[in-house]
Amino acid sequence: MVSARTARRAAALVLGALWWWAVLRLALEPGAGVLEGAVAVGGWGLSVLPVHCVPRRRAAGALGAGRWRRALRGAERSPAPTRPRGYRP
């Protein structure tokens, strides 16, 4: 069985070759059409993704999974807000 790493590399190679085919066809062939343009633009769009990001659970200052669910459940049953020290109405 092919390892996941090998499969990812093969997929990247095939998709990269497809992208280069579309770009070269757009540049060199006067009859290039919408398909080539869509492939070229889609590949360019993928290239601007922030690939340097880390997974959310390892990011500094990241909040845990389910924070919205806990916040919404807690909003219904939350105690009255506390007043700061020295507060006088």
LINWOTA-V420598 format. One record per backbone hydrogen bond with DSSP energy under -0.5 kcal/mol. CO is the residue of the C=O (numbers start at 1). NH is the residue of the N-H. E is the energy in kcal/mol with one decimal. If there is no record, write none. Layout:
co->{CO & CO}
nh->{NH & NH}
e->{E & E}
This chain:
co->{3 & 4 & 5 & 6 & 7 & 8 & 9 & 10 & 11 & 12 & 13 & 14 & 15 & 16 & 17 & 18 & 19 & 20 & 21 & 22 & 23 & 24 & 25 & 28 & 29 & 33 & 34 & 35 & 36 & 37 & 38 & 39 & 40 & 41 & 42 & 43 & 44 & 45 & 46 & 49 & 50 & 55 & 55 & 56 & 59 & 64 & 66 & 67 & 68 & 69 & 70 & 71 & 72 & 73 & 84}
nh->{7 & 8 & 9 & 10 & 11 & 12 & 13 & 14 & 15 & 16 & 17 & 18 & 19 & 20 & 21 & 22 & 23 & 24 & 25 & 26 & 27 & 28 & 29 & 30 & 32 & 37 & 38 & 39 & 40 & 41 & 42 & 43 & 44 & 45 & 46 & 47 & 48 & 48 & 49 & 51 & 53 & 58 & 59 & 59 & 62 & 67 & 70 & 71 & 72 & 73 & 74 & 75 & 76 & 77 & 87}
e->{-2.2 & -2.4 & -2.1 & -2.5 & -2.5 & -2.4 & -2.3 & -2.5 & -2.7 & -2.3 & -2.3 & -2.3 & -2.2 & -2.5 & -2.4 & -2.1 & -2.5 & -2.8 & -2.3 & -2.2 & -2.2 & -2.6 & -2.1 & -0.6 & -1.3 & -1.6 & -2.8 & -2.3 & -2.5 & -2.7 & -2.4 & -2.2 & -2.0 & -2.5 & -1.8 & -1.3 & -0.8 & -0.7 & -1.3 & -1.8 & -1.2 & -1.4 & -0.8 & -0.8 & -1.5 & -1.0 & -2.3 & -2.2 & -2.8 & -2.2 & -2.5 & -1.6 & -0.8 & -0.8 & -1.5}
